[in-house]
Amino acid sequence: MLVRVTILILLLTLMATGLTGCWDLTEPNQLFYIMGSGIDKSDDGKIELSLQVPLPNQQGSNQGKGGGNPKQFVVVSGKGKNIFDAASHIVEKSSRKLFGGHRFVVVINEEVAKQGFTQWLDELIRHPDNNTRARLFIVKGITAKGFLETQYKVEKYSSLSAYQASTLIGYNNLLYEFQRDINNPVNYTILPVIESVTNNKEYEYKMHSIAILNKEHKLMTYMKDREATSALWAAGKLHHTFITHYISQGDGTISVDLRKIQRQVKLNIKGRVPSIHIKLSGKGIYTENNTNLDLLSPSVKESVTKEMSKRIQDDVRVVFDKVQKKYKSDIFGFGNEIARKHPDKWNNFKKNWDETFSKMDVTVEVNLSIQGGGLIGSGPKIAK
Amino acid sequence: MFRRLRKPKMSVDLSLKTLQGDQSNFNNSLTNNLQENYHLLKQAFAMCSDVVFREISVQGQMKVLMIYTDGMVDAHAFEQTVLKPLLYDGLPQGLGKINSLSQACELEYFSILDTKTITKTGELIQTILTGQIAILVEHEATAFVANLKKMEKRAVEEPKLEATIRGPREGFTESLRVNTSLIRKRIPSHKLKMESFKIGKITQTDLVVTYIEGIVNVSVLKEVKKRIGQIQTDEILDSEFIEECIEDVPFSPFPQIQNTERPDIAASCLLEGKIVILMDTTPCVLIAPMTFWVGLQAADDYYDRFLYVNAMRIVRFIFSMAALFLPAFYVMLTTYHQGMIPQALMISIASARENSPFPSAIETVLMELIFEGLQEAGLRLPNQIGPLVSIVGALVIGEAAVQAGIISAPIVILVSATGIASYVIPRYSFGYAFRLLRFVLLILAASLGLFGMAVGVMAILIHVVRIQSFGVPYFSPVAPRVWKQMIDMIARVPRWMTNSRRSNG
């Protein structure tokens, strides 16, 4: 009797798994794995969504990536009122389901950025399958679709190369971090920019600038090169960087590679206008020495580090002045610090924060700790 | 809930009583008349051409009847020790001084170690058939039985399935006495007790339950003896019969009684406080109780250097888990949760699946079945065809099927990896559980995704934690947790670091 009941239960379970299971079984070759998404402005107020999707290579026993440079991806695009609408138009043209769990980058055209684009990020965060560790970029000089369509010389997909390049330049903005930042009390944000440089009809890209978004998350301005590095560092978003400065002691340039970059903020909020003291620190090594100084001797190291710190301090100072006076936007997150640590006082500052920020007294202190200089102290003697 | 099903009812009525006619004859005693005895026994052994009846007249006066089974007795020794004295009057005092055979035995005139007198017919028939020589004399209702067994047995050689790189190479044989001697020589202590039983109405197999008094867990011992006493069956041909009868949960895929063919393992288990059950006619001895973790330990864990052994244990554990979970894991990830696989791997898998007509789940089940079939075929093959089949299996099924676009390449890799992983499990009978459950998990994962697999794993865990082996929880020392034993289970420390005895079950 007991055996019969057990067998019956097992059979019922087996049938139940057959009937109720497998409803969302999707084979791996029934999906389009989205590598990168691009958002462009299209006519009559719509947006155009482009998706970079890898082609399954039909190689059974052949090895290697094809001899020449066969394109291993395809870009599908569609227009719509919002992302989901555009995606549904893409599905009309495609044979497979779209899957966003492997997305590398989300690229936004500067036109769209100028008009505010954060409403389009909703779909990318809402769907549980989506990858919120995708990196966000603004593209300048070319449409997002154009960027995704470019065949890169080295990497298989341009989105992959953007993803990897952003690690190298030391600043990457993940989608979920961006979404967290725009919900802060002071919500100016910074995004890296991919700028296209046309070179003999072949597109090339540079990532050397950042874009500053204002309170409505609309693109406000760009900052390049050293300004960008200093701004990012002061905002506490830089991971590592390379800095080259002219050192007067040695009458030449010296470069450092800084790895552990940190920012400490000291608030002083007595009075109507707060003042802030920032401590920037970095640890690194000397990578090039174009002077006659011996970088292995401790005294030389100390003095050179001091001078380097002073130069960086000057750079950051310049950036502060520019941002405070000209843009009046707190991209460095000082307001957020006050809101976090002294929420009661923040209520007083909240209303006119931009004004207050532009009047704030900001002092910068840069402490570099350069540990090594490689194999030699000073290079070949330089003729003067 | 399965305890009630423990005793299988094998009631084939082939008992001695009904085999040959008249019941009453075989319960009686022998009579004084030799002729009567002779006819009785001749009738009992009718058509048994290997039972030899030999009549001799001693000095022209006494008639002596000797009965033995040809092939099972040491004829030479018998001739020297019994026949010669009887026939050639080699007895020191001469035959005339002795009145009866039993008196001769009492006075120890025959130089035989193991002798006995029997009066019941049924008992006499049994003893003749176990290789002892019966001697009947006129005017006596007792038979004198001499134990001069000499049977063909296998030499002591290394067991095939439990080979080790280092360590003793002895294995049990089919003779009970040889087996007990192999254990006794490793533990020459009077506390090593060997209790003997006879099981099986027709086969009358000898069973020995061994334990070390003082170390063994008394309640487990009582339970073992009780269950053995409850076995009612007509035949026992292998220790598997006993294992089935005394197991706690016969319907579980996991074995609850360990079996081994190595005397060193048996001896080491005895010293841990376990009970070893030896049986005549089989080299497989049973060791009770058993836990899950014993199934993952190998014999040479204690014969090799401990650093290496610890590393190998990790490898063994990973592979055992892979043998169980890998196919289900693959199917589940690639068909339901593609987001969990990193990009590059996912694209490779998707490309490989382009050419394959079957869904992942069907492919995996198919290949697993073929692999199991290959394994089974490999067991039955004669030596000459063995290598050929492995080549055929690997090349044809693996390579050609992928080339033809019937199976995708990752599946072939997966199935072979799983197959190899299942051989890493040291105890062969323990591996059966993994091979069975792999299919169950595969079907669950293929239909219900991660949820199905989680449910399957939970069900297996619940089952494993619930069952007990003779009162010892199967999953101890992990559940219930005993820290000291757990550490020994995970890390094998050198002998000079252990103070207390190793785990008790």
Interface residues (C-beta under 8 A of the other chain):
Chain A: L2 V3 L14 T17 G18 T20 G21 C22 D24 L25 T26 E27 P28 N29 L31 Y33 M35 P54 P56 N57 Q58 Q59 G60 S61 F99 G101 H102 F104 D129 N131
Chain B: M1 R4 L5 T334 T335 Y336 Q338 G339 P342 Q343 M346 I347 I349 A350 S351 R353 E354 N355 P359 S360 A361 V402 Q403 G405 A409 I443 L444 A446 S447 L448 G449 G452
